[in-house]
Each structure stands twice: as structure tokens, then as C-alpha cells.
Amino acid sequence: IGSAHNLKQIKIKEIQKVQKIFLSSLFKKNKNYLGINKFKLLSKLTRKKIVALGGISKANIKKLRLLNISECAGISYYE
């Protein structure tokens, strides 16, 4: 498993032959903020399984259906 925030990092993780890529930040507005549209575009640029990360909560969990992801992870969701 590896983590990525942009296309360059996704390609590095592919070279490293990871099975899954944590792609962040989906909802949390920090310096790595992607938002739904950019997240969706980046996730389509790899054949690796994508795990959504960053600001996932009970309030926005339904929006994950819009994305092509295998899993999600989030501390906010479980708090």
C-alpha cells in the first residue's frame, strides 16, 4: 500500500508495485485537497485499487458512490 496526492506520486507507486493507493485528500481542505472531480480524474489514471482518504465523515459518505474506489478510510467517520 502506498499514498499519493498527485499523478507523479501515483506513477511512483505503480513503479513500486503497490497493490493499493491511498489517494488524498478527498474532502479535507488542506494543502493536498483534491475534491471529488480531481480525485475522480486521478483515480482513472491508474489500474491500481484506490482507497479514498481525507475528511470522510457521516455527512459526506454517500458522495463516495460517485467515485471509482475499492475502499475508504477516515478517522472523522469513526469519531
N, CA, C and O atoms as a GROMACS GRO file, in nm:
protein
  316
    1ILE      N    1   0.085  -0.118   0.000
    1ILE     CA    2   0.000   0.000   0.000
    1ILE      C    3   0.089   0.124   0.000
    1ILE      O    4   0.190   0.129   0.070
    2GLY      N    5   0.050   0.222  -0.080
    2GLY     CA    6   0.124   0.348  -0.083
    2GLY      C    7   0.027   0.464  -0.085
    2GLY      O    8  -0.092   0.446  -0.109
    3SER      N    9   0.077   0.583  -0.059
    3SER     CA   10  -0.010   0.700  -0.060
    3SER      C   11   0.037   0.797  -0.168
    3SER      O   12   0.155   0.807  -0.200
    4ALA      N   13  -0.062   0.870  -0.223
    4ALA     CA   14  -0.032   0.966  -0.329
    4ALA      C   15  -0.127   1.084  -0.320
    4ALA      O   16  -0.238   1.074  -0.268
    5HIS      N   17  -0.080   1.198  -0.372
    5HIS     CA   18  -0.160   1.320  -0.373
    5HIS      C   19  -0.170   1.379  -0.514
    5HIS      O   20  -0.244   1.475  -0.537
    6ASN      N   21  -0.096   1.320  -0.610
    6ASN     CA   22  -0.098   1.373  -0.746
    6ASN      C   23  -0.054   1.263  -0.844
    6ASN      O   24  -0.020   1.153  -0.803
    7LEU      N   25  -0.057   1.295  -0.973
    7LEU     CA   26  -0.025   1.196  -1.076
    7LEU      C   27   0.119   1.145  -1.066
    7LEU      O   28   0.144   1.026  -1.082
    8LYS      N   29   0.212   1.234  -1.039
    8LYS     CA   30   0.353   1.193  -1.028
    8LYS      C   31   0.370   1.088  -0.918
    8LYS      O   32   0.439   0.988  -0.937
    9GLN      N   33   0.307   1.111  -0.804
    9GLN     CA   34   0.317   1.016  -0.693
    9GLN      C   35   0.245   0.885  -0.724
    9GLN      O   36   0.289   0.778  -0.681
   10ILE      N   37   0.135   0.891  -0.799
   10ILE     CA   38   0.066   0.768  -0.841
   10ILE      C   39   0.159   0.684  -0.927
   10ILE      O   40   0.168   0.563  -0.907
   11LYS      N   41   0.227   0.747  -1.022
   11LYS     CA   42   0.319   0.674  -1.110
   11LYS      C   43   0.435   0.612  -1.032
   11LYS      O   44   0.479   0.502  -1.063
   12ILE      N   45   0.483   0.683  -0.931
   12ILE     CA   46   0.589   0.628  -0.845
   12ILE      C   47   0.539   0.503  -0.774
   12ILE      O   48   0.611   0.403  -0.764
   13LYS      N   49   0.417   0.508  -0.724
   13LYS     CA   50   0.360   0.392  -0.653
   13LYS      C   51   0.341   0.274  -0.748
   13LYS      O   52   0.356   0.159  -0.707
   14GLU      N   53   0.308   0.302  -0.872
   14GLU     CA   54   0.295   0.193  -0.971
   14GLU      C   55   0.431   0.128  -0.995
   14GLU      O   56   0.441   0.006  -1.004
   15ILE      N   57   0.534   0.208  -1.006
   15ILE     CA   58   0.671   0.155  -1.024
   15ILE      C   59   0.710   0.071  -0.903
   15ILE      O   60   0.779  -0.030  -0.917
   16GLN      N   61   0.667   0.113  -0.785
   16GLN     CA   62   0.696   0.039  -0.662
   16GLN      C   63   0.609  -0.087  -0.648
   16GLN      O   64   0.627  -0.165  -0.554
   17LYS      N   65   0.517  -0.106  -0.741
   17LYS     CA   66   0.431  -0.225  -0.748
   17LYS      C   67   0.343  -0.244  -0.626
   17LYS      O   68   0.326  -0.355  -0.577
   18VAL      N   69   0.287  -0.132  -0.576
   18VAL     CA   70   0.191  -0.144  -0.466
   18VAL      C   71   0.061  -0.202  -0.520
   18VAL      O   72   0.033  -0.190  -0.640
   19GLN      N   73  -0.017  -0.263  -0.435
   19GLN     CA   74  -0.146  -0.319  -0.476
   19GLN      C   75  -0.259  -0.218  -0.465
   19GLN      O   76  -0.354  -0.222  -0.542
   20LYS      N   77  -0.248  -0.127  -0.367
   20LYS     CA   78  -0.350  -0.025  -0.344
   20LYS      C   79  -0.281   0.109  -0.321
   20LYS      O   80  -0.168   0.117  -0.273
   21ILE      N   81  -0.355   0.215  -0.358
   21ILE     CA   82  -0.302   0.350  -0.339
   21ILE      C   83  -0.403   0.431  -0.258
   21ILE      O   84  -0.519   0.445  -0.296
   22PHE      N   85  -0.357   0.485  -0.144
   22PHE     CA   86  -0.435   0.582  -0.069
   22PHE      C   87  -0.425   0.713  -0.143
   22PHE      O   88  -0.315   0.766  -0.159
   23LEU      N   89  -0.536   0.767  -0.190
   23LEU     CA   90  -0.537   0.893  -0.263
   23LEU      C   91  -0.606   0.997  -0.175
   23LEU      O   92  -0.721   0.981  -0.137
   24SER      N   93  -0.534   1.104  -0.145
   24SER     CA   94  -0.590   1.204  -0.053
   24SER      C   95  -0.548   1.345  -0.093
   24SER      O   96  -0.452   1.360  -0.170
   25SER      N   97  -0.608   1.439  -0.048
   25SER     CA   98  -0.718   1.444   0.045
   25SER      C   99  -0.848   1.470  -0.031
   25SER      O  100  -0.859   1.566  -0.108
   26LEU      N  101  -0.944   1.384  -0.009
   26LEU     CA  102  -1.070   1.393  -0.083
   26LEU      C  103  -1.156   1.510  -0.036
   26LEU      O  104  -1.193   1.595  -0.117
   27PHE      N  105  -1.189   1.515   0.091
   27PHE     CA  106  -1.278   1.619   0.143
   27PHE      C  107  -1.210   1.720   0.234
   27PHE      O  108  -1.253   1.835   0.241
   28LYS      N  109  -1.104   1.680   0.303
   28LYS     CA  110  -1.038   1.769   0.398
   28LYS      C  111  -0.960   1.877   0.323
   28LYS      O  112  -0.869   1.847   0.247
   29LYS      N  113  -0.997   2.001   0.346
   29LYS     CA  114  -0.937   2.112   0.271
   29LYS      C  115  -0.803   2.152   0.332
   29LYS      O  116  -0.796   2.244   0.413
   30ASN      N  117  -0.700   2.082   0.291
   30ASN     CA  118  -0.564   2.115   0.333
   30ASN      C  119  -0.479   2.138   0.209
   30ASN      O  120  -0.533   2.157   0.100
   31LYS      N  121  -0.347   2.138   0.223
   31LYS     CA  122  -0.260   2.168   0.107
   31LYS      C  123  -0.269   2.061  -0.002
   31LYS      O  124  -0.234   2.087  -0.116
   32ASN      N  125  -0.316   1.940   0.032
   32ASN     CA  126  -0.329   1.831  -0.066
   32ASN      C  127  -0.472   1.810  -0.111
   32ASN      O  128  -0.504   1.706  -0.167
   33TYR      N  129  -0.560   1.906  -0.088
   33TYR     CA  130  -0.703   1.892  -0.118
   33TYR      C  131  -0.726   1.868  -0.267
   33TYR      O  132  -0.676   1.941  -0.352
   34LEU      N  133  -0.802   1.763  -0.297
   34LEU     CA  134  -0.834   1.728  -0.435
   34LEU      C  135  -0.978   1.762  -0.471
   34LEU      O  136  -1.003   1.814  -0.580
   35GLY      N  137  -1.071   1.733  -0.384
   35GLY     CA  138  -1.211   1.747  -0.417
   35GLY      C  139  -1.256   1.629  -0.502
   35GLY      O  140  -1.173   1.551  -0.548
   36ILE      N  141  -1.385   1.616  -0.522
   36ILE     CA  142  -1.440   1.499  -0.593
   36ILE      C  143  -1.394   1.492  -0.738
   36ILE      O  144  -1.354   1.385  -0.784
   37ASN      N  145  -1.399   1.603  -0.811
   37ASN     CA  146  -1.366   1.600  -0.954
   37ASN      C  147  -1.220   1.562  -0.981
   37ASN      O  148  -1.194   1.474  -1.063
   38LYS      N  149  -1.128   1.627  -0.914
   38LYS     CA  150  -0.986   1.597  -0.936
   38LYS      C  151  -0.953   1.456  -0.887
   38LYS      O  152  -0.875   1.385  -0.949
   39PHE      N  153  -1.014   1.417  -0.774
   39PHE     CA  154  -0.994   1.282  -0.721
   39PHE      C  155  -1.038   1.179  -0.825
   39PHE      O  156  -0.968   1.081  -0.851
   40LYS      N  157  -1.155   1.201  -0.884
   40LYS     CA  158  -1.209   1.108  -0.984
   40LYS      C  159  -1.117   1.100  -1.107
   40LYS      O  160  -1.092   0.991  -1.158
   41LEU      N  161  -1.068   1.213  -1.152
   41LEU     CA  162  -0.976   1.214  -1.267
   41LEU      C  163  -0.848   1.136  -1.237
   41LEU      O  164  -0.804   1.055  -1.318
   42LEU      N  165  -0.788   1.162  -1.121
   42LEU     CA  166  -0.664   1.094  -1.084
   42LEU      C  167  -0.686   0.943  -1.068
   42LEU      O  168  -0.600   0.864  -1.108
   43SER      N  169  -0.797   0.904  -1.010
   43SER     CA  170  -0.822   0.762  -0.987
   43SER      C  171  -0.839   0.686  -1.119
   43SER      O  172  -0.815   0.565  -1.124
   44LYS      N  173  -0.882   0.755  -1.223
   44LYS     CA  174  -0.899   0.690  -1.354
   44LYS      C  175  -0.767   0.673  -1.429
   44LYS      O  176  -0.762   0.605  -1.531
   45LEU      N  177  -0.660   0.734  -1.379
   45LEU     CA  178  -0.531   0.729  -1.446
   45LEU      C  179  -0.443   0.612  -1.402
   45LEU      O  180  -0.326   0.604  -1.439
   46THR      N  181  -0.500   0.522  -1.322
   46THR     CA  182  -0.427   0.405  -1.277
   46THR      C  183  -0.520   0.284  -1.274
   46THR      O  184  -0.642   0.298  -1.260
   47ARG      N  185  -0.462   0.167  -1.286
   47ARG     CA  186  -0.539   0.043  -1.273
   47ARG      C  187  -0.533  -0.013  -1.132
   47ARG      O  188  -0.598  -0.113  -1.102
   48LYS      N  189  -0.455   0.052  -1.047
   48LYS     CA  190  -0.444   0.008  -0.908
   48LYS      C  191  -0.573   0.038  -0.833
   48LYS      O  192  -0.648   0.128  -0.871
   49LYS      N  193  -0.599  -0.038  -0.728
   49LYS     CA  194  -0.715  -0.012  -0.644
   49LYS      C  195  -0.691   0.116  -0.566
   49LYS      O  196  -0.582   0.138  -0.512
   50ILE      N  197  -0.793   0.200  -0.561
   50ILE     CA  198  -0.782   0.330  -0.495
   50ILE      C  199  -0.860   0.327  -0.363
   50ILE      O  200  -0.973   0.280  -0.356
   51VAL      N  201  -0.796   0.379  -0.260
   51VAL     CA  202  -0.858   0.393  -0.129
   51VAL      C  203  -0.871   0.543  -0.102
   51VAL      O  204  -0.771   0.615  -0.100
   52ALA      N  205  -0.995   0.589  -0.082
   52ALA     CA  206  -1.020   0.731  -0.056
   52ALA      C  207  -0.981   0.764   0.088
   52ALA      O  208  -1.005   0.686   0.180
   53LEU      N  209  -0.920   0.881   0.104
   53LEU     CA  210  -0.871   0.922   0.235
   53LEU      C  211  -0.882   1.073   0.247
   53LEU      O  212  -0.858   1.146   0.151
   54GLY      N  213  -0.918   1.120   0.365
   54GLY     CA  214  -0.915   1.263   0.391
   54GLY      C  215  -1.048   1.330   0.410
   54GLY      O  216  -1.114   1.367   0.312
   55GLY      N  217  -1.091   1.346   0.535
   55GLY     CA  218  -1.212   1.419   0.566
   55GLY      C  219  -1.341   1.342   0.545
   55GLY      O  220  -1.448   1.403   0.539
   56ILE      N  221  -1.335   1.212   0.535
   56ILE     CA  222  -1.455   1.132   0.516
   56ILE      C  223  -1.532   1.127   0.647
   56ILE      O  224  -1.477   1.092   0.752
   57SER      N  225  -1.659   1.164   0.640
   57SER     CA  226  -1.743   1.168   0.760
   57SER      C  227  -1.881   1.113   0.727
   57SER      O  228  -1.911   1.081   0.612
   58LYS      N  229  -1.964   1.102   0.829
   58LYS     CA  230  -2.100   1.054   0.807
   58LYS      C  231  -2.178   1.149   0.717
   58LYS      O  232  -2.268   1.106   0.645
   59ALA      N  233  -2.143   1.276   0.719
   59ALA     CA  234  -2.212   1.376   0.638
   59ALA      C  235  -2.184   1.363   0.489
   59ALA      O  236  -2.268   1.400   0.407
   60ASN      N  237  -2.066   1.312   0.451
   60ASN     CA  238  -2.031   1.306   0.308
   60ASN      C  239  -2.005   1.164   0.256
   60ASN      O  240  -1.961   1.148   0.143
   61ILE      N  241  -2.032   1.064   0.337
   61ILE     CA  242  -2.003   0.925   0.297
   61ILE      C  243  -2.079   0.883   0.171
   61ILE      O  244  -2.027   0.804   0.092
   62LYS      N  245  -2.199   0.934   0.151
   62LYS     CA  246  -2.278   0.896   0.033
   62LYS      C  247  -2.216   0.946  -0.097
   62LYS      O  248  -2.241   0.889  -0.204
   63LYS      N  249  -2.135   1.051  -0.090
   63LYS     CA  250  -2.070   1.104  -0.210
   63LYS      C  251  -1.965   1.007  -0.265
   63LYS      O  252  -1.923   1.020  -0.381
   64LEU      N  253  -1.923   0.912  -0.184
   64LEU     CA  254  -1.823   0.815  -0.230
   64LEU      C  255  -1.877   0.728  -0.344
   64LEU      O  256  -1.799   0.671  -0.421
   65ARG      N  257  -2.007   0.718  -0.354
   65ARG     CA  258  -2.068   0.638  -0.463
   65ARG      C  259  -2.037   0.698  -0.600
   65ARG      O  260  -2.045   0.628  -0.701
   66LEU      N  261  -2.001   0.824  -0.603
   66LEU     CA  262  -1.967   0.891  -0.730
   66LEU      C  263  -1.829   0.854  -0.780
   66LEU      O  264  -1.793   0.885  -0.894
   67LEU      N  265  -1.751   0.789  -0.696
   67LEU     CA  266  -1.611   0.762  -0.726
   67LEU      C  267  -1.586   0.616  -0.757
   67LEU      O  268  -1.661   0.528  -0.714
   68ASN      N  269  -1.480   0.590  -0.830
   68ASN     CA  270  -1.438   0.454  -0.862
   68ASN      C  271  -1.331   0.412  -0.762
   68ASN      O  272  -1.211   0.413  -0.792
   69ILE      N  273  -1.378   0.374  -0.642
   69ILE     CA  274  -1.283   0.336  -0.537
   69ILE      C  275  -1.312   0.196  -0.487
   69ILE      O  276  -1.424   0.147  -0.500
   70SER      N  277  -1.211   0.133  -0.431
   70SER     CA  278  -1.231  -0.001  -0.376
   70SER      C  279  -1.262   0.006  -0.227
   70SER      O  280  -1.332  -0.080  -0.174
   71GLU      N  281  -1.209   0.109  -0.159
   71GLU     CA  282  -1.227   0.122  -0.016
   71GLU      C  283  -1.216   0.268   0.024
   71GLU      O  284  -1.177   0.354  -0.055
   72CYS      N  285  -1.250   0.295   0.150
   72CYS     CA  286  -1.227   0.428   0.205
   72CYS      C  287  -1.173   0.415   0.346
   72CYS      O  288  -1.191   0.312   0.411
   73ALA      N  289  -1.108   0.519   0.392
   73ALA     CA  290  -1.054   0.522   0.527
   73ALA      C  291  -1.071   0.662   0.581
   73ALA      O  292  -1.056   0.760   0.507
   74GLY      N  293  -1.103   0.673   0.708
   74GLY     CA  294  -1.119   0.805   0.764
   74GLY      C  295  -1.139   0.806   0.913
   74GLY      O  296  -1.226   0.735   0.964
   75ILE      N  297  -1.062   0.883   0.981
   75ILE     CA  298  -1.075   0.896   1.126
   75ILE      C  299  -1.203   0.971   1.160
   75ILE      O  300  -1.272   0.933   1.255
   76SER      N  301  -1.236   1.076   1.087
   76SER     CA  302  -1.355   1.156   1.116
   76SER      C  303  -1.482   1.071   1.114
   76SER      O  304  -1.574   1.096   1.192
   77TYR      N  305  -1.486   0.973   1.028
   77TYR     CA  306  -1.605   0.890   1.016
   77TYR      C  307  -1.630   0.810   1.144
   77TYR      O  308  -1.745   0.787   1.182
   78TYR      N  309  -1.525   0.769   1.209
   78TYR     CA  310  -1.538   0.684   1.326
   78TYR      C  311  -1.542   0.759   1.458
   78TYR      O  312  -1.559   0.698   1.564
   79GLU      N  313  -1.527   0.890   1.454
   79GLU     CA  314  -1.530   0.969   1.577
   79GLU      C  315  -1.671   0.992   1.623
   79GLU      O  316  -1.693   1.057   1.726
   0.00000   0.00000   0.00000
